[in-house]
């Protein structure tokens, strides 16, 4: 090969490397999609935790929800041997989930394990929210009303303690837990866990990321949890997020505006492995405050 050919080949190789480096940089800065894949490839996300040996007791129920205009499911998880009068934590799933989504993160096993280790027992109750973003929609679908007017009375009839409850959720459900706690206030909500809460900085940001999260700008403004943080006064609050999660900056801002929230920012991504690793600490936090 001539000297000129070698020079051209070398420059082309440098160009490819430069383009690859620029592309990785843009993904890292979240300008390009694929950050979660990149973080997994770089080993930033971490593995799922071991599954505990203990089993919770599971009870399913389906009912017709007037608030949502459809049949919905709920799943009650309780530690083995727990008696009547248990307090309740409502579990709000993430986007694309349902009442059984907690089983995917083995929350039933983690619940039974922390109870066996001495955490005061409680019932963890998953409910169907579909992709409503856990608030009243223009269609009339109202998942909050379903929880307060239909799910909690049913649980009370079954012998659970529902005067003051806990709330737990991840991603969309983390946002939903914050929103419902602000709606009900400290007279009804004792403690909440919001893991990797999917909170958007503005309506254009929400629309660009998930066009179905809010009906319009007015809907976003009515349900802006960052504007309603004062209503969490008196509620024990846990906020956590992974460092490699696209919502990490918002979670950090949220934590800075609350008075001493539990939780923190940890290594991990916006995925089930991260939520599973945090589960036992979150459940222990809820059990202590509900006892």
N, C-alpha and C positions, 0 to 999 in steps of 0.2 A: 504494500500500500504506500502511496506517495505521502510526503510530509503534509501536503494540503489535505489529503483524505483523512489522515490521522487527526488533524486539527478540527475538521468538520465533525468527525465522529465524536471526538471528545467534547466539543461544544454542545452537540445534540444530547449527549449523555448528561451533561451538567444541566441542560434545560429540562430534561425529564425529571431529574432529581429535584430541581428547583420548583417545578410545578407540583410534584408530589408533596414537597415540604410545605408549599403555600396552601395546597388543598387541606393537608392535615391541620395546618394552623387555623384555617377558616372553620373547619369542623370543630376544632378545640374551642374556638370563640363562639360556637353555636350559630355562625353565619350560614354554614351549610348543614343539611341534615346528616344524621349518622353518628352523632356524638356517642350515643349509647353503645353502638357497635365498636367504635374506636376505644371507648373506655374498657369494654370487655376484652378487646384485643390487647390492651396495655395492662391488663390485670388490676384495674382500679375498682372493679365492682365487687369482688369477693365472692365467696361460695355461700351456698345455703347452709344454715346451721344443722347440726344433728337433730333428728326427729326424736322427741322424748318418747319413752316407752309407755307412759300413762295414757289412758283413754278417757275422754269425756263422754258424758251421756248426751246423745243427740235426739232431738224431737222436732219433727217437721210439722208445719201446718200451712194449709192454703185457705184463703178466704177472699170474698169479693170485697174490694176496697171501693167505697163510694167516693173517697177523696181522689183516687187515681182513675176511677172508671174502668177497672179491670181486675182480674184475679191476680193476687200477689201471694208470694210465699214468705214464710219466716222460718228460721232455724234457730232453735234454742239449744245452747251448749252449756252444760253444767258439770262441775267436777263430780266424780263418783262419790256417792255417799252423802252428798249435800242435801239438807232438809228443806222444808218450806221456809218462806220468808226471806229468800235470798234477794239482795239488791240486784239491779239490772244495769247492764251496759249495752246500749244500742250500737251495733256495728254497721258503719256506713261504708259500702264497697267503693272501689274505684271505677273508672270508665270501663264499660263493657262487662261489668260484674253483675252479680245477683246475690240472693240471700245466702248462697252456699260458698261464696267466694273466699270466706275466711278459712275454709277447709283446704284450699289450695296453698295457703301459707301455714297450714297445720296449727292454726290458732286453737283448735279444739285440744290438741295434744299439749300445747304450751300452757293452756289454761289449766288442764288437769295437773301438769307438772308443778306450776307455781303454787297451786293449792296444796299439793303434797309436800312442798317445801315450807309451808306455813303461811302463805298469803291468805288473808281472809277470803272465803269463797264468794263468788257471785255468778250470775247467769250472763252469758255473752250471747246476744240475740242479733243474728243477721236478718236483714230485710231487703226486699226487692226495691231498688230505686231506679233501675234501668240507667239511661244516660241523661237524666233530668237535671243534673248538677244540683240535686237535692233542694230545689226551691220551686215555688209555684210558677208554672209556665202558662203562656198565653192560651194553650189548648185547654186549660183547666186542670191539668194533671198537677196534683199537690202532694208530693211525698212527705213534706213536713206535717201536714194535717193528717196524713195516713199514720204517721208515728204517734202523734199526740192524741188523736181522737179514736184511733182504731187499734194500733198495736199495743200501746201501753194499757188501755182498759182490758184487753184480752189477757195480757200477762198478769194483771192484777187479779182477774177472775181465777187464774191458775195458781194463785198463792204467792206470787212474787211481790217484792216491795218496790213500788213505782212512784212513791211520793217525791223522792229525789233520785236522780239517775246519773249514770255516767255515759259518755259518748266516746266512740273510738272510730277512726277512719284513716284511710291512706289515699293519697293523690286526690281525686275528686271527692272522695269520702272524707279526707282531712279537711278540705274546704267546707264540706257539708257539716262536719262536726262543729267547726267554729261558728258557722252560720246558725245552726239550730241552738247552740248554747247562747248565742246573742239574742235569739228570739225568745227563749224561755227564761234566761237569767239565772242568777244564783239561787233563787228560791226553789227551782226545779232541778238544776244541774249542779252536781257536786264536783265532778272532775271530767276533763276531756283529754284525749290523746289525738293529736293531729300529726300524722307522719307523712312527710313529703307533701304538704298541702299544696294542691294545684291552684295557686292564687295568681291572677294576672294583674299586671301593673296598670292596665288601661283596657277599655273596651276594644280599641283597634288591635291590641296585643292578643286579647282573648279571641277575637273573631279570626285573626290570622292563624292562631294555633288550633282552635277548636270552634268552628263556626256555630256548633249547636249548643255551646255552653250557656249562652244567654240569648234571649229573643231579640234584643236591641240595646242601644246605649242606655235607655231609661231602665231596662231590666237589670243591667249591670250595676247601675248606680244604686238601685233599690237594695241590691244584695252584695254590696261592697263590704267585705268583712274587715278590710283595713280601716274603713271609716267607722266601724262599730266596735272597736276594741274596748272602749270604755265600758261596754255592757258585759264584759267578761270579769269585771271586778267581783271578787268573792268566789270565783270558780278556779279550782286547782287546775293548772294547765301544763301540759307537756307538748312541746313542739320539737320535732327532730327532722333532719334531712341529710341525705348523703352529699358529700363534697362534690361529687361528679354528677349530681342531679341538676337538670336545667332550672328547677325551682329553688335551688340553694340560696341564691341571692335574696329572693323574696322571703324565704324562711328566716334568713338572718335578720332581715329588716323587721319582720314580724316579731321575732324574739326580742329585738332591741326596744320595741315599743310596748312590751308587756313587762310587768313587775316580777322579775325573778322566775321565769318559767323553767320547769324541769326539761330534761332532754338535752339537745345540743346538735352540733353538726359533726358527723362521723364519716369515715371512709365508706364509700358505697355509691350506688347509682339509683335510678328510679325503677326499681325492679323487685321481684318477689324475694330474691335472696337478701336484699337489704332489709325489707320489712320483716322477714323471718328472724333475722339476727337481732332486731330491736324488740321483738314481741314479748319476751319474758320480762324485761325491765318495764315495758309499758303496762303489761297486765298486773304486775306487782304494784306499780304506782296507783292504778285504778282501784285495786283491792284494798290497799291501805286507806285510801281516802273515802271509800264507800263504807268501810267497816263501822 
